[in-house]
Amino acid sequence: MAVPRARILDLMKVQCKIFSTTFNPEALRLGNKVLRQRLKGPALAAYYPRKVATIKDLQKLYPDWETWDDAEEDRLEHIKIVKQRGKGAPKKKRTAEESKKFKGKKR
């Protein structure tokens, strides 16, 4: 005794309504498995600790206070030494004409 296909489809519709799933009689790939999964964003955001105030934040809040940032001082000193050796970054072009002057040259 075979059950008619229409009866099975009706049963599947009711089943999908009860269990709040997607009715997909052709078994197409709809991506529902991925969409049902929990979002990963909150878990990833909770993995990293919250950012605490940095020295730059304090300098912005209290510009008249004298603060000392060792990392920034080291960075500026390194840039100064590199520029003295002639290995620093080139100066930025301030006008469009200065930029066009070097466009035609090829290496």
N, C-alpha and C positions, 0 to 999 in steps of 0.2 A: 504494500500500500504506500504509494508515493503521495506526499503532501504537495499541493499546488504551490508554485513559486510565489504567486500573489499573496497567499496566506502566510508564507514565511517572511515576506517583505513587510507585511502588516505587523507581524510579531516583532520584527527587528525595529520598526518605527516606534512601537510602544516601549520596547526595551530601552531604546535610546532616550526616549522622553523620561522614563523613570530614573535611569542612571545618569542623565544629563551628559550623554556622549554624542558624538557626531554621527548622523545617519549617512553611511557611505556604502551603498549596496554594490557598487562597481569595484570596490577595494582600490580606489585611486590613492596615490601618494599625496596627501594633503598637508603633511607637516604637523598634524595634531599631536603627535608624540612629543615633538620638540616644544610646541606651544603649551602643553600641559605641565612641563617641567617647571620647577621653581626657578625664579630669577636668580642669577648669580651676582648681580651688581651689589646688593646689600651685604652679601657674604664677603665679597672682595673688598668692599669699602671698610668693613669692620676688621679686616685682617691687619690693615696698616694703622698704626697709632695716630691719634689726632695730632694735628700740627700745633705746636706751642709757639708762643711769641718768640720772634727772632730779634737780633740786634737791629736789623733794618726797620722792623716794626716799631721798636722803641725810639729810634731816631726820627721816624715820621711823626710819632705822637708828641715827642718832646724835643723839638729841634734846637732849643737853646741849651739843653744839657750836653755835656761833653761825654761822649761814649767812645769806647775803644773796640774795634772789630779786628781781631788778629788775622782772620782769614782774608778780609778785604785788604788789609795792609800788606800781607804777604803777596797777594795777587798784584797789587799796584807796584810793589818792589820788583817782582818778577818781570812785569811788563817794561819797567824802566830799564832794567839790565838788558833785556832782549833788544830793546830799541837802540841802546848804546852800541850793541854789537852789530846793528844793522839788520837784524832778523825779524823785526816787528812787522805788524800788519801795515799795509800802505794807508795813506790818508784817504778819507772819503772825498769824493768829488762833490763840490758844493753847488755847481751850476750845470746846466744841461750842456753848455759849450765844452766844459772840461771833460765831460763824459764822452762827447762826440769826438773829441780830439784823439782818443785812443781806440775808437771803434774800428777804424780802417786798418790798423796794424795787425798783421797776423804773425804768429811765431813759427 
